[in-house]
Amino acid sequence: MNFSIGIKSDPIEYRFTFEWLFALCRDLDIRYVQLGSFFELYSCGDGYFRNLRDLGDKYRVRIKSCFTSHRELGGFFSGDPFLEKAARKNYERYIEAASFLGADYMGSNPGSVFRDRMHYKQKGIDCYLRHMKELMVLAKEKGLKALTMEPMSSSAEPPSIPEELDYMLSTLREHHSSSGGTTVPVFLCGDISHGFADKDKKIVHSNMDLFAHELPFMAEFHFKNTDAFFDSTFGFSKEEQVRGIVDLRRVKKLLDEKGEEIPVDHLVGYFETGGPKLGRDYSDGSLKEVLTESVKAIQDIFT
């Protein structure tokens, strides 16, 4: 299993251009970017994505993956036919965008059930799985290698516990196996900062336990740091490593020991952050430093 470090594009949104990000990736010896979604993406013409792919080639950076940033494809859990239809339409467009970009994967977190309608969660899961079985066909037609989903840290956002994860992934795996080659598989985009704490802040599943459980389904993952209750997320500067619970050496050790369980030949871990406060003269300019410090901390351990 080959391993690479990448960057998710979220923090440049409305702040810097993709050319700025690709140039920074070149300077940091980063070859892979995960395209985070932005509001205009779903209505951009095809040429936008072809141009973006060409721009990446100029800097020897590949957009290898596409993944949502704003929980905007959660309509499958809403119980509202209009929101469900919107989620399906936008999911299809994101798959098309990923195809134009030459990406291997496109994914999202499955969605959120409303807290005042928690009884709807199983229906939401079933709705999501029904749509995914059809989207797996579209992704195959568009040349993608797989679709991905992200386990979350909330009972309202399945899968967040091993039982939900196993049920959803095994259902889609069985469908793929019986599809006669007409579908792509569904894998996980994991996150080393996602654990599960209940309403009393009792840790039910640690982030590392969940991450280890996800390995047999994982095609990519997010590098993020977090606190003891998975409340806030941040990076890997020296200060952040002191206050965070994610131990990069422990993550590397786990991947070294259990890498044979991972179902893909090339695993990419993308540093994911929202960056400093958006839209302030005193903070926007510090994004380069924020990304550089965390990426180099990851590189120090993994390369």
C-alpha positions in Angstrom: 0.0 0.0 0.0 1.4 3.3 -1.1 0.7 6.4 1.0 0.7 10.1 0.1 -0.2 13.3 1.8 -2.6 15.8 0.3 -4.5 19.0 1.1 -8.3 19.5 0.9 -9.1 22.8 -0.7 -11.7 24.1 1.8 -9.7 27.0 3.4 -9.1 28.8 0.1 -12.9 29.2 -0.5 -13.6 32.9 -1.2 -10.1 33.7 0.0 -7.4 32.6 -2.6 -7.4 31.1 -6.1 -6.7 27.5 -7.0 -3.5 28.7 -8.7 -2.4 30.0 -5.3 -3.1 26.6 -3.7 -1.5 24.6 -6.5 1.7 26.7 -6.2 1.8 26.2 -2.5 1.4 22.4 -3.0 4.3 22.5 -5.5 6.4 24.3 -2.9 5.5 21.8 -0.2 6.0 18.8 -2.5 2.3 17.9 -2.3 1.0 16.1 -5.4 -2.7 15.6 -4.5 -5.6 17.8 -3.7 -9.1 16.9 -2.6 -11.6 19.4 -4.0 -13.9 20.6 -1.3 -17.3 21.7 -2.6 -18.4 25.3 -2.8 -21.8 26.8 -3.5 -21.2 27.6 -7.2 -19.8 24.2 -8.0 -23.2 22.6 -8.8 -24.0 25.2 -11.4 -20.6 25.7 -13.0 -20.3 24.8 -16.7 -18.2 21.8 -17.7 -15.4 24.0 -18.9 -14.7 25.2 -15.4 -13.6 21.8 -14.3 -11.6 21.1 -17.4 -9.7 24.3 -17.0 -9.1 23.5 -13.3 -7.7 20.2 -14.3 -5.4 21.8 -16.8 -4.3 24.3 -14.2 -3.4 21.5 -11.8 -1.4 19.8 -14.5 0.6 23.0 -14.9 1.8 22.7 -11.3 2.0 18.9 -11.3 -0.9 18.7 -8.9 -3.7 16.2 -9.4 -7.2 16.6 -8.0 -7.5 13.0 -7.0 -10.7 13.3 -5.0 -13.8 15.4 -4.6 -15.6 15.7 -1.2 -18.3 17.9 0.2 -17.5 20.7 2.6 -20.9 21.9 3.9 -23.2 19.0 4.5 -25.2 20.2 1.5 -26.1 16.7 0.2 -28.0 15.6 3.3 -31.4 15.8 1.8 -31.7 12.0 1.8 -32.3 12.2 5.5 -34.8 15.0 5.5 -38.0 13.2 4.8 -38.8 16.0 2.4 -39.2 15.0 -1.3 -38.0 18.4 -2.5 -34.8 18.3 -0.5 -34.3 14.6 -1.5 -34.6 15.6 -5.1 -32.2 18.5 -4.7 -29.6 16.2 -3.0 -29.8 13.7 -5.8 -29.5 16.3 -8.6 -26.5 17.9 -6.9 -24.9 14.5 -6.1 -25.1 13.6 -9.8 -23.5 16.9 -10.8 -20.7 16.5 -8.4 -20.0 13.1 -9.9 -19.9 14.7 -13.3 -17.5 17.4 -12.0 -15.2 14.7 -10.6 -15.2 13.0 -14.0 -14.2 16.2 -15.8 -11.4 16.7 -13.2 -10.1 13.2 -13.7 -10.6 12.4 -10.0 -10.8 8.8 -8.7 -13.4 9.4 -6.0 -16.3 11.6 -5.1 -18.0 11.6 -1.8 -19.9 13.2 1.1 -21.1 12.5 4.6 -24.4 10.7 4.1 -26.5 13.4 5.8 -28.1 14.5 9.0 -31.5 13.5 10.4 -33.2 16.4 12.2 -32.8 16.3 15.9 -36.6 16.7 16.4 -37.2 13.7 14.1 -34.6 11.2 15.3 -37.2 8.4 14.8 -36.7 9.0 11.0 -33.0 7.9 11.0 -33.5 4.4 9.7 -35.7 5.6 7.0 -33.1 8.2 6.1 -30.4 5.5 6.0 -32.5 3.4 3.7 -33.2 6.4 1.5 -29.5 7.1 1.2 -28.6 3.5 0.4 -31.3 3.4 -2.3 -30.0 6.4 -4.0 -26.3 5.3 -3.6 -27.1 2.1 -5.4 -28.2 4.1 -8.4 -25.4 6.6 -8.1 -22.8 3.8 -8.1 -24.0 3.1 -11.7 -23.6 6.7 -12.7 -20.1 6.9 -11.2 -19.1 3.8 -13.2 -20.4 5.4 -16.4 -18.4 8.5 -15.7 -15.2 6.7 -15.1 -14.7 7.1 -11.4 -13.1 4.4 -9.3 -15.4 4.6 -6.3 -17.7 6.8 -4.3 -16.9 7.5 -0.7 -18.7 8.4 2.5 -17.4 9.8 5.8 -18.2 8.5 9.2 -19.2 11.3 11.5 -19.2 12.1 15.3 -23.0 12.4 16.0 -25.9 10.0 16.4 -27.8 12.2 14.0 -25.2 11.8 11.3 -24.8 8.1 10.5 -22.6 6.2 10.3 -21.1 7.3 13.6 -20.8 3.9 15.4 -19.3 0.6 14.1 -22.7 -1.1 13.8 -24.1 1.6 11.5 -20.8 1.6 9.5 -20.8 -2.1 9.0 -24.5 -2.2 8.0 -24.2 0.6 5.4 -21.0 -0.5 3.9 -21.8 -4.2 3.8 -25.2 -3.4 2.1 -23.4 -1.4 -0.6 -20.6 -3.9 -0.9 -23.1 -6.8 -1.5 -24.9 -4.7 -4.1 -21.6 -3.9 -5.9 -20.6 -7.6 -5.9 -23.9 -8.6 -7.5 -24.1 -5.8 -10.0 -22.2 -7.6 -12.8 -19.6 -4.9 -13.2 -22.1 -2.1 -13.7 -21.2 -0.2 -10.5 -18.2 1.2 -8.6 -17.7 0.3 -5.0 -18.4 2.6 -2.1 -15.4 3.1 0.3 -14.8 5.4 3.3 -13.2 8.7 3.5 -12.1 8.4 7.2 -11.2 11.1 9.6 -8.7 10.7 12.4 -10.5 13.3 14.5 -13.9 11.7 14.5 -14.9 9.8 17.6 -18.3 9.5 19.3 -19.3 11.1 22.6 -22.9 10.9 24.0 -25.1 13.7 25.3 -23.3 13.5 28.6 -19.8 13.8 27.0 -19.1 10.1 27.8 -16.7 8.8 25.2 -18.4 5.8 23.6 -15.9 5.2 20.8 -12.5 6.9 20.6 -11.3 8.5 17.4 -8.5 5.9 17.1 -10.8 3.0 17.7 -13.2 4.1 15.0 -10.4 4.9 12.6 -9.0 1.4 13.1 -12.4 -0.1 12.6 -12.7 1.8 9.3 -9.5 0.5 7.7 -11.0 -2.4 5.7 -13.3 0.0 4.0 -11.0 3.0 3.6 -9.8 4.6 0.4 -8.8 8.0 1.8 -8.9 10.0 5.0 -8.7 13.5 6.6 -5.9 14.6 8.8 -7.4 16.8 11.5 -6.7 17.4 15.2 -9.3 17.7 17.8 -10.0 18.0 21.6 -11.0 15.3 24.1 -14.7 15.5 23.2 -14.3 15.9 19.4 -15.8 19.4 19.8 -13.5 21.7 17.8 -11.0 20.7 15.1 -7.7 22.4 14.2 -4.3 21.6 12.8 -0.9 20.4 13.9 1.2 23.4 14.8 3.4 22.9 17.8 0.8 24.6 20.0 -2.1 22.7 18.5 -0.3 19.4 19.0 0.0 20.2 22.7 -3.7 20.8 23.1 -5.0 18.2 20.7 -5.5 14.5 21.2 -4.5 13.2 17.7 -1.0 11.6 17.9 0.4 11.5 14.4 3.0 8.9 15.3 0.2 6.6 16.6 -1.7 7.1 13.4 1.4 6.1 11.3 2.0 3.1 13.5 -1.5 1.9 13.0 -1.3 2.3 9.2 2.1 0.5 9.2 0.7 -2.4 11.2 -2.7 -2.8 9.5 -2.1 -1.4 6.1 -2.8 -4.7 4.5 -6.4 -4.3 5.5 -6.9 -1.2 3.4 -8.8 -2.1 0.1 -6.9 0.3 -2.2 -3.3 0.3 -3.4 -2.8 4.0 -2.9 -4.1 5.7 0.2 -4.0 9.5 0.5 -4.5 11.4 3.8 -5.7 15.0 3.1 -5.0 17.8 5.6 -8.4 19.3 6.2 -9.0 22.7 7.9 -11.2 25.7 7.6 -8.1 27.8 8.2 -8.1 31.1 10.1 -11.1 33.5 10.4 -12.4 34.1 6.9 -12.7 37.6 5.5 -10.5 39.6 7.8 -7.4 41.5 6.7 -5.6 40.4 9.9 -6.3 36.7 9.3 -6.6 35.8 5.6 -3.0 36.4 5.0 -1.9 33.8 7.5 -3.4 30.9 5.6 -0.1 30.0 3.9 1.6 29.8 7.3 -1.3 27.7 8.8 -1.2 25.2 6.0 2.6 25.0 5.8 3.1 24.4 9.5 0.6 21.6 9.7 1.6 19.9 6.4 5.2 19.9 7.4 4.4 18.4 10.8 2.6 15.6 9.0 5.4 15.2 6.6 7.9 15.0 9.5 6.2 11.8 10.7 5.0 10.2 7.5 7.8 10.9 5.1 
